[in-house]
Amino acid sequence: MDRIMAIDYGTKRVGLAVTDPNRIIATALTTVHPDKAIDFIRSYISTESVSCFVIGEPRQMDYSPSEITAHIEQFIKKLKKAFPEIKIERIDERFSSKIATTALRESGLKKKDRQRKDLIDQASAVILLQSWMENNK
């Protein structure tokens, strides 16, 4: 089976997570700068088969688009152009960063490590992917 890749897009960092080939477990992959995300994904896909990108869809509490939505839409256009054969699905990400921060705190990491934004972005991508996997069993 092909892997699924989750993308937690931000204007400063992009958190990435992937499933195992059997789509049982979601694992943090890395965090990259937005300008390097497409190249990193291209490199990853050259060695691993990915059939779907899961991208967070940020919404306000009233379900209106958040301020980063336009940036994410631009990134999705680049992603579609670079990988037209790979399906893209969106998933609500309103609480993913908060859940990620809580999960990191509960994991026993030192405070200094829990405050690392790159770890939070990776954990957010894992949470997005786990949520997608639960909804698509």
C-alpha positions in Angstrom: 0.0 0.0 0.0 1.1 3.6 -0.6 1.7 5.9 2.3 -0.4 9.0 3.2 1.4 12.2 3.9 0.0 14.9 6.2 1.1 18.5 5.8 0.6 21.1 8.5 1.4 24.2 6.5 2.6 27.4 8.2 4.2 30.5 6.8 7.4 29.8 8.9 7.4 26.0 9.1 5.7 23.0 7.5 5.2 20.0 9.7 5.2 16.7 7.8 4.0 13.2 8.9 3.5 9.9 7.1 1.7 6.6 7.6 3.6 3.3 7.5 3.0 1.4 4.3 0.1 -0.5 5.9 -1.5 2.8 7.0 -1.7 1.7 10.6 0.5 4.2 12.3 1.2 7.9 11.7 4.7 9.1 12.4 6.3 12.5 12.4 8.7 13.0 9.5 10.2 16.4 9.8 9.7 20.2 9.7 10.9 22.2 6.7 10.8 25.8 5.6 7.8 26.5 3.4 10.1 27.4 0.5 11.7 24.0 0.7 8.6 21.9 1.2 8.0 20.9 -2.4 11.6 19.9 -2.9 11.6 17.9 0.3 8.4 16.1 -0.7 9.7 15.5 -4.2 12.9 13.9 -2.6 10.8 11.8 -0.2 8.5 10.6 -3.0 11.5 9.5 -5.1 12.1 6.7 -2.5 8.6 6.2 -1.0 5.2 5.8 -2.6 2.6 8.3 -1.5 -0.9 8.3 -2.8 -2.6 11.1 -0.9 -1.7 14.4 0.8 -3.8 15.3 3.8 -3.6 19.1 4.4 -5.0 20.9 7.4 -7.9 23.3 6.8 -7.7 26.1 9.4 -11.0 27.6 10.4 -12.1 30.1 13.0 -14.4 29.0 15.7 -17.4 30.2 13.6 -16.0 28.0 10.7 -14.9 31.0 8.7 -11.5 30.8 7.0 -8.5 31.8 9.0 -6.0 34.3 8.0 -3.5 31.7 6.7 -6.0 30.1 4.3 -4.8 32.1 1.3 -1.3 30.9 1.9 -2.4 27.3 2.2 -4.4 27.6 -1.1 -1.3 28.9 -2.9 0.7 26.0 -1.5 -1.9 23.5 -2.7 -1.7 25.0 -6.2 2.0 24.4 -6.2 1.5 20.9 -4.8 -1.0 20.0 -7.5 1.3 21.3 -10.2 4.3 19.4 -8.8 2.4 16.1 -8.1 -0.8 16.0 -10.3 -1.2 12.3 -9.8 -1.4 12.5 -6.0 -4.8 13.1 -4.4 -5.2 16.0 -1.9 -7.7 15.8 0.9 -8.4 18.5 3.5 -9.1 18.1 7.2 -10.2 20.5 9.9 -7.2 21.5 12.0 -8.7 24.0 14.4 -7.3 22.3 17.6 -4.4 20.4 16.2 -1.7 22.7 17.6 -3.3 22.8 21.0 -3.7 19.0 21.1 -0.1 18.6 19.9 1.2 20.9 22.7 -0.8 19.0 25.3 0.5 15.6 23.9 4.1 16.8 24.0 3.6 18.0 27.6 2.1 14.7 28.6 4.8 12.7 26.9 7.3 13.8 29.5 9.5 16.1 27.4 11.4 18.8 29.1 9.8 22.2 29.0 12.5 23.5 26.7 11.8 20.7 24.2 8.0 21.1 24.4 8.4 24.8 23.4 10.2 23.9 20.2 7.9 25.0 17.4 9.3 22.4 14.9 8.2 19.6 17.3 4.8 21.1 17.7 4.4 21.4 13.9 5.4 17.7 13.5 3.1 16.6 16.2 0.3 18.6 14.6 0.9 16.8 11.3 0.7 13.5 13.1 -2.6 14.5 14.8 -4.0 15.6 11.4 -3.0 12.3 9.9 -4.3 10.2 12.8 -7.6 12.0 12.6 -7.8 11.5 8.8 -7.0 7.8 9.3 -9.8 7.4 11.9 -12.3 9.1 9.6 -11.3 6.9 6.6 -11.2 3.4 8.0 
